[in-house]
């Protein structure tokens, strides 16, 4: 969860930076303010959407240590350190960053809520005058006139009656064009991305563009530019109000005054907006998330790609079904002709088809992690349907080798359905696709040796706490698809206390790396026997 949040914040922040640079270089000085408004809001929305919903594509699994965006953002906290000490047991810089981020976001959100509540109090406590589609409130708390949603706030002590018409015209533009929606959107994003300086640049640009639009709306009614500018300068020495409001003198300076006299931007210059397209495409590509697969590893639909496209001369295609003892389909089961590289997988319904020599009987091997392998002799017959039931297998844990002082060598890799090639011949020379059985057994963190150290330590602790603890017991358990230890059962026991002690040891093992069948996590059963 923390990694996903960090990646989202990182991706959105980079996108915002690129879009703001594009706005600053190409659009900032143009006078089509409606187009600028669209660009600023669309840039923020697209940045958030690209980060929240990245494009996904399939990719071959990278080697360990390969560079990925997840590895860049999550850092070493994502796994085990090179020293062998679990990073979770050490000081986590990621957790500290998240705490700081959440504290900042909470402060800015509370600030927005408090300031907004002040506006609501004025609305409820002052008399209201309705004019057109807005409500006018007289207040003595704020000097500057400003609008808040469809409410206009005016301080009667600082505004002459002659100026009220221009002031209301200005604020009504904000209300009519619903600038409050933009402000609410940017203020919420500011609270979420408070650490990103570009979100503050966006906020200033959006508010500044609102004032350009309001100025344009006032002058379009035939007001004198000089008189209106004089009104703005007279209002300059006022108080700043909250972010959710539009106030008359925001960003008042030479640029704003010059914009009133500037000619309307020619439509051809707006073609600069086409630069949004390559930027969006580049960002979508840069932040696309791969879904890593080993070759034909994660998809049961790969079964079709492993089947021969055309039946070879002298061969016959057989078909069958693989199910569990309870008649449930077992998708992803490896079905291989023994001693060859010809194989396939069962599909989601447990069905398979495989080409075998038409004249000779062959043996096929069916394997699935956590189930007993089946070796069956197949004699080609017309329209023969082969049905197999796989029985759950319980893997025994050797406690004798667990207690050796040295770490046991790693077990050999899963078998490969590939015969030895003749001398001087490479795999590519055969012209055949090599079918690899990809099966991985569950593994305790740190391996077999670490499991032995854990069991020995817990055994000694239990003996210290219960000196009378004696006896022998055997317990079965399951490592489920998430690596959790489940379904702990007593198989054999010479003493009830010994059985309960062994159950306690098993229950405290923590999470394992789950077993996998061609990339899909599967449950696997184990047995462990211990004498106290």
C-alpha positions, 0 to 999 in steps of 0.5 A: 500500500505504501509503495503504491502511494509513493509511486502515485505521488511520484508519477503525478508530480512528474507529470504536473511538472512537465505540463506546467513547463509546457504552459509556461513556455507556450501558453502563458502570454496568450490572451485566449483565457478560456483555452488556458483555463482548459489546459491548466485543469486538463493538465492536472486531471490527466496527471492524476489519472495517468498516475492512478490508472497506468497503462499495463502491458505484459513483459518477460520477468526481469532478472533480480535487481532489474531497474523498475519504477517500483524499485526506484520509489520503494527502494530497499524496503521492498525486500531483504537487504544484502546483509541478510537482515530483513529491512522491516526490522530496521529503520524504514525511511519509506515509513518516515516519509509517509508519516511526514506526508500524511501530517502535511496533507492533514494540516493543509486539509484542516487549514482549508476546512477552518478557512472555509468555515469562517466564510460559512459563518459570515454567510449565516450571520449577515443579512443577504441581498440577492442580485441576479444569480448571486447573494451579496453580504456586507461584512467588516472582517475582510477589506477586499471584495471577493466571491465565494461560490455564488456569494459576494462579500463587500466591506461597505466602509472601503467601497464607494457606491460608484465602484459597486457596479464594477466590483459586482460585474467582476465577481459575477463573472467568477460566479457565472463561469463557476470558477469555484469548481476550479478552486475547489479542485486545485485546493484539494490537489494542493492538500494532497501534493503540498510537497510538490512546488509545481502544484503551487505554481498551478494554483497561482496560474489558475487564480491569475487566469480567473482574474484575466477572465473576470477583467475580460468580462467587465471590459466586454460590457463597455467599461473604461479600461483606465477607470477599471484599472484605477479601481483595481489599484485603489483596492490593492492595499487590502487583506488576502482571503482564503484559497476558495475565493476569487478576490478582486486584486489577486495577482494585480501587477503590470502583467494583469494590467497589460493583458487588458490592453493586449490584442486577442490571440490569433487562433493559429497560435492555439495550435500549440495545444497539440503539444499536449498529445506527445506529452500525454503519450510520453507520460503514459509510456513512461509510467506504464506498469509491466505485468511480468511473466516468465515465458508462458508462465502466468497464463493458462491460455498459453496452453493453446500456444504450446499445442502443435499448430498442425498435426505432424505426420505419424502423430496423433492428438490425444485429449484429456482432463485433470481434476482434483479428488473432489472433481474440481478442474486443476488448471495449469497442470504440466502434461509432458511426454516423459523423456522429451521436450513435448508438453502442454498445460491444462486450461481453466477447465482442466482440459488438455490436448497433446500430440504423441507418436501414433504407433508407439505407447508413451508415458506422460507425466502430470505434475502440479505443486502440492499434488502427487505426480502421475506417470501414465502409459498412453497407447493411442486409441481412436477417440480416447478421452484420458481423465486423471485425478490428482491427489494432494501430497504432504511434504515431510520436513526433515528435522534432522537436517534442519538442526545441522550447524551449517546451512544446507545446500539449496534444493535442485531447481524444478525438473525440466522436461527436456532430454539431453541434446546430442553433442554439438547440437543446440536447442535452436537446431532441433526446431522444436519449442522447449517446454519447461516445467515451472514449479516452485515449492514454498520457502521459509524466509531464509531457507531450510537452515533458517527454519531449523534455527527457528524451530530449535530456538522455539523448542528450547524456549518451550523446554525452559518454560515447561521443564516437564515437556516430553514426547513426540508429535507430528503436525500437518499444516498448509502454506496457502496462496498468500504464504500464510500458515493455515490448517494446523492439524495433529497427525500423530502424538505420544503426548498431548502437551508435545502436540500442542507445543509443536502446534505453537511452533508451527503457528508462529512461523510467520509468512512463507514465500508461497508455492507456485505453478507456472507463476500462480500461487497454490497451497501446499501441505507439509508435515513436521515431526519433533521430539521434546 
